[in-house]
């Protein structure tokens, strides 16, 4: 879920109108960060984020790759959607 969110955000940020909206939205968790940057708790949180974000991104990539190599309970690789979707489809064609 986080991987999908980051990918979506990346696409949004490449669109000027969406980027502007996101920057000013209440839903933007970092919008108020500059207003509180001097607070010790905020500095500690930013330091934790910066320290661990690269590892988190690497692990998300590993999890994403393992999703594409999912196996069923018998150890056999599950069929993939021929259109390249990461969703795995049953033989009946319905998504799980």
N, C-alpha and C positions, 0 to 999 in steps of 0.2 A: 504494500500500500504506500509506504513512504517513497519507494522508488518511482511509482507511478505519479505521485504528487510532485516530486522534484522534476520529473520529465515534463509534466504538464506546466509547471511554473516556468520552466525554461522556455517552453513554446510561447507562453503568455508574455514573458518579458521581451520576446523578440518582436512583439506587436506593439507599436507606440501607444495606441489608445488603451489597450489592456494594461500595459505597463504603468501608465499614468493612473488608471483607475485603481490598480492593485496598490500602488504606492500610497494612495490617499484613503484606502478602505479601512474600516474598523477591523476587518478580517486579517489585515496585515499585522502579524504578531511583532514585527520589528519596527513598526511605524513610530512608536514612542521611544525607541532605544536612545536616540540622541538626547532626548530630554532627561534621561536618567543615567547617562553614561558615567557620571562621576560617583554614583552610588556603589559602595563596596560589593553588595550582593549582585548587582548587574555586572560589575567587572569580573567577579568570580564566575558567573554564569557564562559570560563571553569567553573567558579563558578556558573553561571546561569544553565549550563548543569547539573552539579553535584547536584544542588539544586532540579531540577525538573525532572530528568530522571526516578527516581523510580515511581513518580506519573504518568508520561507519559506511562511507561510500564504497570502499573496497568490499566490505562484507555484503552490502546490498547487491553489488555486481555478482558476487559468488552465489548468493541466493537466487538471483534472477537467472543465472546460467543453470543452476540446479533445477529450477522450475521447468526449464525447457527440456530437461533430461529426466523428467519424472517417470517413475515406474509404477506398475500396478502391484497389488498384493502378492502376485506370483513372481515378481521380479522382472516381468517383461515390460519393455518400454511401451508407454501409452501412445496411441496415435495422436498426431498433432493436427491442428487445423491447417488445411492446405494453403490457406490465404496468409499464413504466417502469424496468426494471432497466438499470443502466449496461452490462450485458454485451451484446455484439453477437452476433446469431444469424445463421447462414447460412440460405440459402433452404430447406435441408433441416430447419431447426429446431434443429440442435444448436449448443450454445454453443462459442465459440472459446476 
